[in-house]
Amino acid sequence: MEKITKYSAYFYGLAAIAGLIFTWHFNLQFISEHDGFSLVSFIEESFATNGASSITSDFIVVASVFFFWSFKEAKRLNMRGWWLFLIVSFGVALAFTMPLFMLMRERRIASLAANMPPQYSGAKQA
């Protein structure tokens, strides 16, 4: 794996862990405050103030663009199991699955490059 790809992989991995920890910190607080999870309450509170509505609307647009792009990218790179990222985004957090997808994408690109004949990879031939 190239140096830049390794750095990208580390960054995406750390971002996925941070996305998991940060979102679930608040998810667990929500669950505790409501004596369980209520999707209706969660959605209502997501639009409770203008600030919350702005962030929620922003999230919806970003998530839609990510799902559209990642579906196309997964097809282009022949990445299996794309649908798992979609499910995990709603079950865990998009802040976890987006960097996780980017990490898996980096690994797939590196794998494809490693298996590419030298005349196509840009490597110098002897």
C-alpha positions in Angstrom: 0.0 0.0 0.0 1.4 3.4 -0.9 2.3 5.9 1.8 -0.6 8.2 1.0 -3.0 5.3 1.0 -1.8 4.2 4.4 -2.3 7.6 5.8 -5.8 7.8 4.3 -6.6 4.3 5.7 -5.4 5.4 9.2 -7.4 8.6 9.0 -10.6 6.8 7.9 -10.2 4.1 10.5 -9.8 6.7 13.3 -12.7 8.7 11.9 -15.0 5.6 11.9 -14.0 4.9 15.6 -14.7 8.6 16.5 -18.0 8.5 14.6 -19.0 5.4 16.5 -18.0 6.8 20.0 -19.4 10.3 19.6 -22.8 9.4 18.1 -23.4 6.5 20.5 -22.5 8.7 23.5 -25.5 10.8 22.6 -27.7 7.9 21.5 -27.2 6.2 24.8 -28.1 9.5 26.6 -31.3 9.7 24.5 -32.2 6.1 25.3 -31.6 6.7 29.0 -33.7 9.9 29.1 -36.6 8.2 27.3 -36.4 4.8 29.1 -35.8 3.2 25.7 -35.6 4.1 22.1 -38.5 5.8 20.4 -38.1 6.6 16.7 -40.9 9.1 16.8 -39.4 11.0 19.8 -36.0 10.9 18.1 -37.3 12.4 14.9 -39.4 15.0 16.8 -36.3 16.1 18.8 -34.2 16.2 15.6 -36.4 19.0 14.4 -37.2 20.6 17.9 -35.3 23.8 17.2 -34.1 25.8 14.2 -30.5 24.7 14.9 -31.4 21.1 15.2 -33.6 21.3 12.1 -30.6 22.8 10.2 -28.2 20.0 11.3 -30.8 17.3 10.6 -31.6 18.7 7.1 -27.9 18.9 6.4 -27.5 15.3 7.5 -30.3 14.2 5.2 -28.7 15.8 2.2 -25.2 14.5 3.0 -26.5 11.0 3.6 -28.5 11.0 0.4 -25.4 12.1 -1.6 -23.2 9.6 0.1 -25.6 6.7 -0.5 -25.9 7.6 -4.2 -22.2 8.0 -4.7 -21.1 5.0 -2.6 -23.5 2.8 -4.5 -22.0 3.9 -7.8 -18.5 3.6 -6.4 -19.0 0.2 -5.0 -20.3 -1.0 -8.4 -17.4 0.6 -10.2 -14.8 -1.0 -7.9 -16.8 -4.3 -7.7 -17.1 -4.0 -3.9 -19.4 -6.6 -2.5 -21.9 -6.0 0.4 -22.6 -2.3 -0.3 -26.1 -2.7 1.2 -24.5 -3.5 4.6 -23.2 0.1 4.7 -26.7 1.3 4.1 -28.2 -0.8 6.9 -25.4 0.0 9.4 -25.8 3.7 8.6 -29.3 3.6 10.1 -28.6 1.1 12.8 -25.3 2.6 14.0 -24.4 5.9 12.5 -23.5 7.5 9.2 -20.5 9.1 11.1 -19.3 5.5 11.5 -20.2 4.0 8.1 -19.1 6.8 5.8 -15.4 6.7 6.9 -15.6 2.9 7.1 -16.7 2.8 3.5 -13.9 5.2 2.6 -11.4 2.9 4.4 -12.8 -0.2 2.5 -12.6 1.8 -0.7 -9.0 2.7 -0.2 -8.2 -1.0 0.5 -10.0 -2.1 -2.6 -8.2 0.5 -4.8 -4.9 -0.6 -3.3 -5.8 -4.3 -4.0 -6.7 -3.5 -7.6 -3.5 -1.5 -8.1 -1.4 -4.3 -6.7 -2.9 -6.8 -9.1 -2.7 -4.5 -12.1 0.0 -5.3 -14.8 2.9 -2.9 -14.7 2.1 -1.3 -18.0 -1.2 -0.1 -16.6 -0.2 0.8 -13.1 2.3 3.6 -14.0 5.2 1.6 -12.6 8.5 1.7 -14.5 9.4 -1.4 -16.4 13.0 -2.7 -16.4 
